[in-house]
Amino acid sequence: MRTRLLYLLITLTAVLGQSNLAHGQEQTLQGRWQHFLRQAESLSAARALPLQSINSYPVDLLLSASAYPDFSRYSWQTITELKAIASQCALSPGLSKTLASRPELQKAASFELALCQGDELPIRWFKTAPFLHPAGGSYAERYLAFSTHNITAELQPYTTLSDPQHPLYTFFTDLETAGRDALVSGYRAYIDHQQRLWISGDFGIRVLSALQWKKVALDQQLVLSAITAATQSCQLRYSNLCVSSQEKPNISLWLSVILLLLLAATLSRTLWLRRQQAKEKRFILQLLTHELRTPITSLGLTVEQFRQQFDTLPELAQDTFGRLLADHQRLAQLAQTSKGFLSSDPNEPFQCQTAYLSDWLDHCVAKHELSYELTQDIELTLPYYWLGICLDNLIRNAKQHGQGTISITASVTDTQLRLCVSDEGEFPSRLKRLFSRSRTVSNMGIGLRLVSHLMLKMGGKLTCKAHPTRCQLELPL
């Protein structure tokens, strides 16, 4: 029972530990954030921009940097020389030299010359990269500012997103430039100053109200807020969002802990009760053994008196006296040998006697009318009384539960004594002994447990094998 409870506790602890570990891995902050994004993408939104509409415009024109000079590629002097073309309608010597080594500036120079000279540029000229003027803005929006031709609709897709003429300007008009840049650059989420969440995905861009996305965040145990100068720490930073975990009480974990504590308490109480019961049984046995010594001693005096008058007793009384003497000797030996077994000191050895092995075996097997095989007969000092109880139990089990001929063999080595009792039957399996209601099988189990316990107390062991049944006692010398 104790072993089963302990095994159950260990198994349950391992299962619950693996379950909580798997649950913890699935519920990481990163995992919940990904779940949040997927759920947010599936929500309906009052404002939405299809992905096809976004992809139809050059990305360079959608970024806020497109409205400013590109000083990473062009110097201030080059931009100034390009501006001078508008007033002089000619290239300066310095710019001409620059164009020789910078072919990408030729489009800007030809554009400025065309504006200065009032030349008309074809629509296809604006549809080829580069789309941005080195001084900032697109060629299309600069051309529309000077052109008198009615070509606005055709050139609007090639203006920058900061230009009101751009087709997407209205959709992004109330979103700060940092938000536009984040979404255009590939970020999937951005929260604006109105606490609206802009979501970008395979469907395009959607705008969710605070009521919509906060409900999804609550389901995922997340807290989302915009990163500001006052933000000191964040569990997860994404775009301009600070993503934190809003941990709820882990009910399953608490239930697991409570269950483990209850099992541990139950196991502890069971072990304590069994220990108390064992102590009480030991005390009762010690008390009985102690109290039996007085009547056994008194009985010994009575037996001694009968012994002195044995010749005067009738023949029938002499036979009765013989049985009385044998019973007294057995009781006296039991009380004496029980001192070591019932001692409060577990290390106190069993009382040993010195005798030839053959003499002891003759005494043990004679009452069963069996023979034995002995490989070597030597004089040994052993706890013969308790060893005899073990051997007697094995012989009785073989006679009661076995089949065929019973064989008893004894062998002695330099370090070990082996006693084997075998028959021609089959030893029942542990499962059969566990579920069988047979009284005989149950009694066999009790006898074997007694033998095994006694052998362990003596420093030896009991080994049982099947097909055919063989029970072997092994005792170190």
C-alpha positions as CSV (number, residue, x, y, z in Angstrom):
1,M,0.0,0.0,0.0
2,R,2.8,2.4,0.9
3,T,4.7,1.6,-2.3
4,R,1.5,2.1,-4.4
5,L,0.8,5.5,-2.8
6,L,4.3,6.6,-3.3
7,Y,4.3,5.5,-6.9
8,L,1.0,7.3,-7.5
9,L,2.4,10.5,-6.0
10,I,5.5,10.4,-8.1
11,T,3.6,9.6,-11.3
12,L,1.0,12.3,-10.7
13,T,3.8,14.8,-10.0
14,A,5.5,14.0,-13.2
15,V,2.3,14.2,-15.3
16,L,1.2,17.5,-13.7
17,G,4.7,18.9,-14.1
18,Q,4.8,18.0,-17.8
19,S,1.3,19.3,-18.3
20,N,2.1,22.6,-16.6
21,L,5.4,22.8,-18.5
22,A,3.5,22.3,-21.8
23,H,0.9,24.8,-20.8
24,G,3.6,27.3,-19.9
25,Q,5.3,26.9,-23.2
26,E,2.1,27.4,-25.1
27,Q,1.2,30.5,-23.0
28,T,4.5,32.5,-23.4
29,L,4.2,36.2,-23.9
30,Q,5.4,35.9,-27.5
31,G,2.9,33.1,-28.2
32,R,0.0,35.1,-26.8
33,W,1.1,38.1,-28.8
34,Q,1.0,36.1,-32.0
35,H,-2.5,34.8,-31.1
36,F,-3.6,38.3,-30.5
37,L,-2.5,39.5,-33.9
38,R,-4.2,36.6,-35.6
39,Q,-7.5,37.3,-33.8
40,A,-7.2,41.0,-34.4
41,E,-6.8,40.4,-38.1
42,S,-10.0,38.5,-38.3
43,L,-12.1,41.4,-36.7
44,S,-14.3,43.6,-38.9
45,A,-13.2,47.2,-39.1
46,A,-15.0,50.4,-40.1
47,R,-11.9,51.5,-42.0
48,A,-9.9,49.1,-44.2
49,L,-7.4,49.3,-47.0
50,P,-7.0,46.3,-49.3
51,L,-3.6,44.9,-49.8
52,Q,-3.8,45.3,-53.6
53,S,-4.3,49.1,-53.1
54,I,-1.2,49.4,-51.0
55,N,0.9,47.3,-53.4
56,S,0.0,49.4,-56.4
57,Y,2.1,52.3,-55.1
58,P,5.9,52.5,-54.9
59,V,7.1,52.0,-51.3
60,D,9.5,54.9,-51.7
61,L,6.7,57.3,-52.2
62,L,4.8,56.1,-49.1
63,L,7.6,56.8,-46.5
64,S,7.7,60.2,-44.8
65,A,11.4,60.6,-45.7
66,S,10.3,61.0,-49.4
67,A,9.2,64.6,-48.6
68,Y,12.8,65.7,-47.6
69,P,16.1,66.0,-49.3
70,D,18.1,62.7,-49.5
71,F,21.4,63.9,-47.9
72,S,22.5,60.3,-47.6
73,R,23.0,60.2,-51.3
74,Y,23.3,63.8,-52.4
75,S,25.4,66.7,-51.0
76,W,24.0,70.2,-50.3
77,Q,26.1,71.6,-53.1
78,T,24.6,69.2,-55.6
79,I,21.1,70.1,-54.6
80,T,21.9,73.8,-54.8
81,E,23.3,73.4,-58.3
82,L,20.1,71.5,-59.4
83,K,18.0,74.4,-58.0
84,A,20.1,76.9,-60.0
85,I,19.0,75.2,-63.2
86,A,15.5,76.6,-62.7
87,S,16.8,80.2,-63.0
88,Q,19.6,79.7,-65.5
89,C,18.1,77.0,-67.7
90,A,21.6,75.7,-68.1
91,L,24.0,73.3,-66.3
92,S,26.7,74.8,-64.2
93,P,30.3,73.5,-64.9
94,G,30.4,71.9,-61.5
95,L,27.1,70.1,-62.1
96,S,28.2,68.9,-65.5
97,K,31.3,67.4,-64.0
98,T,29.1,65.7,-61.3
99,L,26.7,64.3,-63.9
100,A,29.6,62.6,-65.7
101,S,30.3,60.5,-62.6
102,R,26.7,60.4,-61.2
103,P,24.4,59.1,-64.0
104,E,21.5,58.9,-61.5
105,L,21.4,62.7,-61.4
106,Q,20.8,63.0,-65.1
107,K,17.0,62.5,-64.6
108,A,16.9,65.4,-62.0
109,A,18.9,67.7,-64.3
110,S,16.7,66.9,-67.3
111,F,13.7,67.5,-65.2
112,E,14.8,70.9,-64.0
113,L,15.7,71.9,-67.6
114,A,12.3,70.9,-68.8
115,L,10.6,72.9,-66.1
116,C,12.7,76.0,-66.8
117,Q,12.2,75.7,-70.6
118,G,8.4,74.9,-70.2
119,D,8.8,71.6,-72.0
120,E,6.0,68.9,-71.6
121,L,7.1,65.6,-70.2
122,P,5.3,62.4,-71.2
123,I,3.4,60.4,-68.5
124,R,5.7,57.4,-69.0
125,W,8.7,59.5,-67.9
126,F,7.2,59.7,-64.3
127,K,6.4,55.9,-64.2
128,T,10.1,54.9,-64.3
129,A,12.4,54.9,-61.2
130,P,13.8,56.9,-59.6
131,F,10.5,58.6,-58.5
132,L,12.0,61.0,-56.0
133,H,13.7,64.3,-56.6
134,P,17.0,64.7,-54.8
135,A,15.7,67.8,-53.1
136,G,12.7,66.0,-51.7
137,G,9.2,65.1,-53.0
138,S,8.4,63.2,-56.2
139,Y,9.0,64.4,-59.7
140,A,5.2,64.0,-60.3
141,E,4.1,66.4,-57.6
142,R,6.8,68.9,-58.5
143,Y,5.6,68.7,-62.1
144,L,2.0,69.1,-61.1
145,A,2.9,72.3,-59.3
146,F,4.2,73.9,-62.5
147,S,2.2,72.2,-65.2
148,T,-0.9,73.7,-66.8
149,H,-1.9,70.4,-68.4
150,N,-4.9,68.4,-67.1
151,I,-2.9,65.3,-66.1
152,T,-3.5,65.3,-62.4
153,A,-5.4,62.0,-62.2
154,E,-2.7,60.2,-64.1
155,L,0.2,61.5,-62.0
156,Q,-1.5,61.3,-58.5
157,P,-0.2,57.7,-57.9
158,Y,3.3,59.0,-58.2
159,T,3.1,61.7,-55.7
160,T,4.3,61.2,-52.1
161,L,1.9,60.1,-49.3
162,S,2.4,63.5,-47.6
163,D,0.9,65.2,-50.6
164,P,-2.9,65.7,-50.4
165,Q,-3.2,64.6,-54.0
166,H,-2.0,61.1,-53.3
167,P,-5.0,58.6,-53.5
168,L,-4.1,57.1,-50.0
169,Y,-3.7,60.5,-48.3
170,T,-7.3,60.5,-46.9
171,F,-7.0,57.0,-45.4
172,F,-3.8,58.0,-43.5
173,T,-4.6,61.6,-42.9
174,D,-5.2,61.2,-39.1
175,L,-2.3,58.8,-38.5
176,E,1.0,60.3,-37.5
177,T,3.9,59.9,-39.9
178,A,5.7,57.5,-37.6
179,G,2.7,55.2,-37.8
180,R,2.6,55.4,-41.6
181,D,6.3,54.5,-41.8
182,A,5.9,51.6,-39.4
183,L,3.0,50.0,-41.3
184,V,4.6,50.6,-44.7
185,S,7.9,49.2,-43.5
186,G,6.3,45.9,-42.5
187,Y,5.2,46.2,-38.9
188,R,1.9,44.5,-38.3
189,A,0.6,46.8,-35.6
190,Y,0.6,50.4,-34.5
191,I,-1.4,52.3,-31.9
192,D,-2.2,55.9,-32.5
193,H,-2.9,58.9,-30.2
194,Q,-6.6,58.0,-30.3
195,Q,-5.9,54.5,-28.9
196,R,-6.9,53.0,-32.2
197,L,-4.9,49.9,-33.3
198,W,-3.8,49.8,-36.9
199,I,-3.3,46.2,-38.0
200,S,-1.5,45.2,-41.2
201,G,-1.6,41.7,-42.7
202,D,-2.4,39.6,-45.7
203,F,-5.7,41.4,-46.0
204,G,-4.2,44.9,-46.0
205,I,-4.6,47.5,-43.3
206,R,-7.5,47.7,-40.8
207,V,-8.2,50.2,-38.1
208,L,-9.7,48.8,-34.8
209,S,-11.3,50.8,-32.1
210,A,-10.0,50.6,-28.5
211,L,-13.1,48.6,-27.5
212,Q,-12.4,46.0,-30.2
213,W,-8.7,45.3,-29.6
214,K,-8.8,45.6,-25.8
215,K,-11.3,42.7,-25.6
216,V,-9.0,40.5,-27.6
217,A,-6.0,41.6,-25.5
218,L,-7.9,40.7,-22.3
219,D,-8.7,37.2,-23.7
220,Q,-5.0,36.7,-24.3
221,Q,-4.0,38.2,-20.9
222,L,-2.1,41.1,-22.5
223,V,-1.8,44.8,-21.8
224,L,-1.0,47.0,-24.7
225,S,0.1,50.6,-24.5
226,A,2.0,53.1,-26.6
227,I,5.6,53.6,-25.9
228,T,6.4,57.1,-24.6
229,A,9.3,58.9,-23.0
230,A,7.9,57.8,-19.6
231,T,8.0,54.1,-20.5
232,Q,10.8,52.6,-18.4
233,S,10.5,48.9,-19.0
234,C,8.6,46.6,-21.4
235,Q,8.4,42.8,-21.5
236,L,8.0,43.0,-25.3
237,R,8.5,46.0,-27.6
238,Y,6.9,45.9,-31.0
239,S,6.6,48.9,-33.3
240,N,5.4,51.6,-30.9
241,L,3.6,49.1,-28.6
242,C,4.6,48.0,-25.2
243,V,3.3,44.5,-24.7
244,S,3.0,43.2,-21.1
245,S,1.5,40.2,-19.6
246,Q,-1.6,40.4,-17.5
247,E,-1.3,37.2,-15.5
248,K,-4.4,35.6,-14.3
249,P,-4.4,33.0,-11.4
250,N,-3.4,29.7,-12.9
251,I,-6.3,27.6,-11.6
252,S,-5.0,24.3,-13.0
253,L,-1.6,24.9,-11.3
254,W,-3.1,25.7,-8.0
255,L,-5.4,22.7,-8.2
256,S,-2.4,20.6,-9.0
257,V,-0.5,21.9,-6.0
258,I,-3.5,21.4,-3.7
259,L,-3.9,17.8,-5.0
260,L,-0.3,17.1,-4.5
261,L,-0.4,18.4,-1.0
262,L,-3.5,16.3,-0.2
263,L,-1.8,13.2,-1.6
264,A,1.4,14.0,0.3
265,A,-0.6,14.5,3.5
266,T,-2.6,11.3,2.9
267,L,0.7,9.4,2.2
268,S,2.3,10.8,5.3
269,R,-0.7,10.0,7.5
270,T,-0.8,6.5,6.1
271,L,2.8,5.9,6.7
272,W,2.5,7.4,10.2
273,L,-0.5,5.1,11.0
274,R,1.3,2.1,9.7
275,R,4.4,3.0,11.7
276,Q,2.2,3.4,14.8
277,Q,0.5,0.1,14.1
278,A,3.9,-1.6,13.7
279,K,5.1,-0.1,17.0
280,E,1.9,-1.3,18.8
281,K,2.3,-4.8,17.3
282,R,5.9,-5.0,18.3
283,F,5.1,-3.8,21.8
284,I,2.3,-6.3,22.2
285,L,4.6,-9.1,21.0
286,Q,7.4,-8.0,23.3
287,L,4.9,-7.8,26.1
288,L,3.5,-11.3,25.4
289,T,7.0,-12.8,25.0
290,H,8.0,-11.2,28.3
291,E,4.9,-12.3,30.1
292,L,5.1,-15.8,28.7
293,R,8.6,-16.3,30.2
294,T,7.1,-16.6,33.8
295,P,4.6,-19.4,33.0
296,I,7.2,-21.1,30.8
297,T,9.6,-21.1,33.6
298,S,7.0,-22.4,36.0
299,L,6.0,-25.0,33.5
300,G,9.7,-26.0,33.3
301,L,9.8,-26.6,37.1
302,T,6.7,-28.7,36.8
303,V,8.2,-30.7,33.9
304,E,11.4,-31.2,36.0
305,Q,9.3,-32.6,38.9
306,F,7.6,-35.0,36.5
307,R,11.0,-36.0,35.1
308,Q,12.2,-37.0,38.6
309,Q,9.2,-39.2,39.0
310,F,9.2,-40.5,35.4
311,D,9.8,-44.1,36.4
312,T,6.8,-44.2,38.7
313,L,4.4,-42.8,36.1
314,P,2.0,-45.2,34.2
315,E,2.9,-45.9,30.6
316,L,0.2,-43.7,29.2
317,A,1.3,-40.8,31.5
318,Q,4.9,-41.3,30.3
319,D,3.8,-40.8,26.7
320,T,1.8,-37.7,27.7
321,F,4.9,-36.4,29.6
322,G,7.0,-36.8,26.5
323,R,4.6,-34.6,24.5
324,L,4.6,-32.1,27.4
325,L,8.4,-32.0,27.5
326,A,8.6,-31.4,23.7
327,D,6.1,-28.6,23.8
328,H,7.9,-27.0,26.8
329,Q,11.2,-27.1,25.0
330,R,9.6,-25.6,21.9
331,L,8.0,-22.8,23.9
332,A,11.3,-22.1,25.8
333,Q,13.2,-22.0,22.5
334,L,10.7,-19.7,20.9
335,A,10.8,-17.3,23.8
336,Q,14.6,-17.3,23.9
337,T,15.1,-16.8,20.1
338,S,12.4,-14.1,20.0
339,K,14.6,-11.8,22.0
340,G,16.7,-10.9,19.0
341,F,13.7,-10.6,16.6
342,L,11.6,-8.5,18.9
343,S,14.5,-6.4,20.3
344,S,14.1,-2.6,20.1
345,D,17.6,-2.5,18.6
346,P,17.3,-3.5,14.9
347,N,21.0,-4.3,14.8
348,E,20.9,-6.9,17.5
349,P,21.7,-10.2,15.8
350,F,19.6,-13.4,15.9
351,Q,20.7,-16.0,18.4
352,C,22.9,-18.5,16.6
353,Q,23.8,-22.1,17.3
354,T,26.6,-24.3,16.1
355,A,25.7,-27.6,14.5
356,Y,26.4,-29.8,11.6
357,L,24.3,-29.0,8.6
358,S,23.2,-32.6,8.1
359,D,22.0,-32.9,11.7
360,W,19.8,-29.8,11.3
361,L,18.5,-30.9,8.0
362,D,17.6,-34.3,9.4
363,H,15.6,-32.6,12.2
364,C,13.8,-30.3,9.7
365,V,12.7,-32.8,7.0
366,A,12.1,-35.8,9.2
367,K,8.6,-34.7,10.2
368,H,7.7,-34.2,6.5
369,E,9.1,-37.7,5.6
370,L,11.2,-36.2,2.8
371,S,14.9,-36.6,1.8
372,Y,17.5,-34.1,0.8
373,E,20.7,-33.7,-1.1
374,L,23.7,-32.1,0.6
375,T,26.9,-31.3,-1.3
376,Q,29.1,-30.8,1.7
377,D,28.4,-31.5,5.4
378,I,30.2,-29.0,7.6
379,E,29.8,-27.5,11.0
380,L,28.2,-24.0,10.8
381,T,27.2,-21.3,13.3
382,L,23.8,-20.1,12.1
383,P,20.4,-18.9,13.4
384,Y,19.1,-22.4,12.9
385,Y,15.8,-21.9,14.7
386,W,14.6,-19.1,12.3
387,L,16.2,-20.7,9.3
388,G,14.3,-23.8,10.2
389,I,11.0,-21.8,10.3
390,C,11.8,-20.5,6.8
391,L,12.6,-24.0,5.4
392,D,9.6,-25.5,7.1
393,N,7.3,-22.9,5.4
394,L,8.7,-23.6,2.0
395,I,8.2,-27.3,2.4
396,R,4.6,-26.8,3.6
397,N,3.9,-24.5,0.7
398,A,5.3,-27.1,-1.7
399,K,3.3,-29.9,-0.2
400,Q,0.1,-27.8,-0.1
401,H,0.3,-25.9,-3.4
402,G,2.9,-27.8,-5.5
403,Q,2.7,-30.8,-7.7
404,G,4.7,-33.9,-8.2
405,T,7.9,-34.8,-6.4
406,I,9.4,-32.4,-3.8
407,S,13.1,-32.0,-3.9
408,I,15.3,-30.4,-1.2
409,T,18.9,-29.5,-2.0
410,A,21.5,-27.8,0.1
411,S,24.9,-26.4,-1.0
412,V,27.7,-24.6,0.8
413,T,30.3,-22.3,-0.7
414,D,33.0,-20.3,1.0
415,T,30.6,-17.3,1.3
416,Q,27.1,-18.6,1.1
417,L,24.6,-21.3,2.1
418,R,21.9,-22.2,-0.4
419,L,18.7,-24.2,0.4
420,C,16.4,-24.9,-2.5
421,V,12.9,-26.5,-2.3
422,S,11.4,-27.4,-5.7
423,D,8.5,-29.3,-7.1
424,E,7.0,-30.0,-10.6
425,G,4.2,-27.4,-10.4
426,E,4.0,-23.8,-11.7
427,F,4.5,-20.9,-9.4
428,P,1.5,-18.5,-9.7
429,S,2.2,-15.1,-11.2
430,R,2.1,-11.9,-9.1
431,L,-1.0,-10.8,-11.0
432,K,-2.8,-14.1,-10.3
433,R,-1.9,-13.9,-6.6
434,L,-3.2,-10.3,-6.5
435,F,-6.6,-11.0,-8.0
436,S,-7.2,-14.6,-7.0
437,R,-9.8,-15.2,-4.3
438,S,-8.5,-18.6,-3.5
439,R,-7.7,-19.0,0.2
440,T,-4.8,-21.4,-0.6
441,V,-3.1,-18.9,-2.9
442,S,-3.5,-16.2,-0.3
443,N,-2.0,-18.3,2.4
444,M,0.9,-19.1,0.2
445,G,1.6,-15.4,-0.2
446,I,1.5,-14.8,3.5
447,G,3.9,-17.6,4.1
448,L,6.3,-16.4,1.5
449,R,6.2,-12.9,2.8
450,L,7.0,-14.2,6.3
451,V,10.0,-16.2,4.9
452,S,11.2,-13.2,2.8
453,H,11.0,-10.9,5.8
454,L,12.9,-13.3,8.1
455,M,15.6,-13.9,5.5
456,L,16.1,-10.1,5.1
457,K,16.4,-9.8,8.9
458,M,19.1,-12.5,8.9
459,G,20.9,-10.7,6.0
460,G,19.9,-13.2,3.3
461,K,17.2,-13.3,0.7
462,L,14.4,-15.5,-0.8
463,T,14.3,-16.1,-4.5
464,C,11.3,-17.7,-6.2
465,K,11.2,-19.0,-9.8
466,A,8.6,-20.6,-12.0
467,H,8.4,-23.4,-14.6
468,P,8.9,-25.5,-12.4
469,T,8.5,-23.9,-9.0
470,R,11.8,-23.3,-7.2
471,C,12.1,-21.4,-3.9
472,Q,15.7,-20.7,-2.8
473,L,17.1,-19.4,0.5
474,E,20.4,-17.7,0.3
475,L,22.3,-16.8,3.5
476,P,25.8,-15.3,3.6
477,L,28.3,-17.1,5.9
